[in-house]
Amino acid sequence: MRQAIVILVHVLISAVFAGIAGLGAHKVLISSLSMARAEMLQSYIRVRADREQTLFDEARTLTEAAEDAFLRRHALIADIDVTEEFDALFPPFGDGTRRSHPDLFDGRALAGSDYVFGIGAFMADGEAMTAEEERRYMAGFHVVRNFGEAHLGEFSSLYYFTPDRRVVIFAPDREDRLAFYRYEAPADFNLQADEDPALFSEETNPDSAMQCTRLSRFVYSDGGERSATACRKPIRVNGELMGGFGTSIDMTEHLASSLEAPPAGGVNLVFDRDGHVIARGQSIQQANAIGIDPAEIMALLQDDPRPRGVVGTPSSEFLVAFSRIAGPEWYFVSVSHLAGIEATATRWGWRLFGLIFVLSLLVTGIRGLLRRSHLVRDFLDGR
């Protein structure tokens, strides 16, 4: 009876010792593997987010360069009467508006062996434009045709516009050939977007910085899933608004590519400034399948002042790597599930528990056998 109690005590001691070691190993592994995953996500989000940011940085560079070119050209014609040239390029349409001459899209030669193509324009109340307004649109016209053509491989459009429902656009690859602006739009068509007041106001945009609109369809599309954002920069001279330059960016393929190659066991998402998931398709299904709550993720991001980082969800189920994309004020997010880490740590914790438990029992058994040996017992007793 006594021997059984002793054996039971040794088994319990071995189990407790092995359990403590296994639990400690589990916690150490969870911490180490989570830190390694966080470092991996930090590197991953830096590379991927920089790629996403580059597109909007290039748009900012384009609109800033267009602004500089506009101011130079406007200064050159500040005292010149451009009405004759303006009338030839943007004749009255007969409904109070001016539209671009058909040849400006199809292609025509200009003075000095120059050439223009891909241009469409809509100018509300065009027949009432002042000489200064005509000069501004002549300067804007030359900027969009030159800069637009030079950057055609990077951006599909460039336009100069003013808040009074007037615009001149370079977009030669548009499927509709800019027909809406050139002759389909009604005279009272409102070009102003909901976000124009925030863009042009000195209170909401005192530095005249480039801003990008919320994701939307192209104005000429009547269906489909093609999405775009417009990045626009206002021009001010001594506080006077002189218009703005913008470019529309088709985001359909770009957003799809953003979802490719997510981290192991995770998913990539893109949120807009309002916290809506704007990445679509299989990635959203994946997110739902592994239990990702976009509202919970967005709440974490809105409370984090960093432009880029990695955070854990309150439930400790996920690591969320994020980077803010300046311009549209979007969030590129990569979510990694920690279930794999938990499973790995648990598996190795149990293995360590079993190993130590067995070794402890073996050591105890060997020790007991040795103590039963007369030779060893005599030696240990000092005989």
SULSUL-V788586 format. One record per pair of residues at least 24 apart in sequence whose C-alpha atoms are under 7 Angstrom apart, sorted by sequence separation. I is the first residue (numbers start at 1). GAP is how many residues later the second one is. If there is no record, write none. Layout:
i->I gap->GAP
i->I gap->GAP
//
This chain:
i->98 gap->24
i->99 gap->24
i->209 gap->24
i->227 gap->24
i->255 gap->24
i->259 gap->24
i->98 gap->25
i->144 gap->25
i->145 gap->25
i->165 gap->25
i->208 gap->25
i->227 gap->25
i->97 gap->26
i->98 gap->26
i->144 gap->26
i->165 gap->26
i->208 gap->26
i->226 gap->26
i->97 gap->27
i->141 gap->27
i->165 gap->27
i->208 gap->27
i->97 gap->28
i->98 gap->28
i->96 gap->29
i->97 gap->29
i->98 gap->29
i->116 gap->29
i->163 gap->29
i->96 gap->30
i->97 gap->30
i->96 gap->31
i->200 gap->34
i->92 gap->35
i->180 gap->40
i->124 gap->41
i->123 gap->42
i->124 gap->42
i->123 gap->43
i->122 gap->44
i->123 gap->44
i->122 gap->45
i->121 gap->46
i->122 gap->46
i->121 gap->47
i->86 gap->48
i->120 gap->48
i->121 gap->48
i->120 gap->49
i->119 gap->50
i->120 gap->50
i->83 gap->51
i->119 gap->51
i->86 gap->52
i->118 gap->52
i->119 gap->52
i->82 gap->53
i->118 gap->53
i->119 gap->53
i->118 gap->54
i->117 gap->55
i->273 gap->56
i->272 gap->57
i->273 gap->57
i->77 gap->58
i->120 gap->58
i->272 gap->58
i->122 gap->59
i->271 gap->59
i->272 gap->59
i->121 gap->60
i->122 gap->60
i->270 gap->60
i->271 gap->60
i->74 gap->61
i->120 gap->61
i->121 gap->61
i->270 gap->61
i->271 gap->61
i->74 gap->62
i->120 gap->62
i->270 gap->62
i->124 gap->63
i->269 gap->63
i->270 gap->63
i->269 gap->64
i->74 gap->65
i->268 gap->65
i->269 gap->65
i->73 gap->66
i->268 gap->66
i->267 gap->67
i->268 gap->67
i->267 gap->68
i->70 gap->69
i->266 gap->69
i->267 gap->69
i->70 gap->70
i->266 gap->70
i->265 gap->71
i->266 gap->71
i->265 gap->72
i->70 gap->73
i->263 gap->73
i->69 gap->74
i->66 gap->77
i->66 gap->81
i->162 gap->81
i->100 gap->82
i->161 gap->82
i->162 gap->82
i->99 gap->83
i->161 gap->83
i->160 gap->84
i->161 gap->84
i->160 gap->85
i->159 gap->86
i->160 gap->86
i->159 gap->87
i->158 gap->88
i->159 gap->88
i->158 gap->89
i->97 gap->90
i->157 gap->90
i->96 gap->91
i->157 gap->91
i->95 gap->92
i->155 gap->94
i->212 gap->115
i->213 gap->115
i->211 gap->116
i->212 gap->116
i->210 gap->117
i->211 gap->117
i->60 gap->150
i->67 gap->168
i->63 gap->170
i->63 gap->182
i->63 gap->183
i->42 gap->267
i->42 gap->268
i->56 gap->271
i->38 gap->272
i->53 gap->272
i->53 gap->273
i->49 gap->274
i->45 gap->276
i->45 gap->277
i->45 gap->278
i->42 gap->279
i->41 gap->280
i->49 gap->283
i->33 gap->308
i->30 gap->311
i->30 gap->312
i->30 gap->315
i->29 gap->316
i->26 gap->319
i->26 gap->320
i->26 gap->323
i->25 gap->324
i->23 gap->326
i->22 gap->327
i->22 gap->328
i->22 gap->330
i->22 gap->331
i->21 gap->332
i->19 gap->334
i->18 gap->335
i->18 gap->338
i->18 gap->339
i->15 gap->342
i->14 gap->343
i->14 gap->346
i->14 gap->347
i->11 gap->350
//
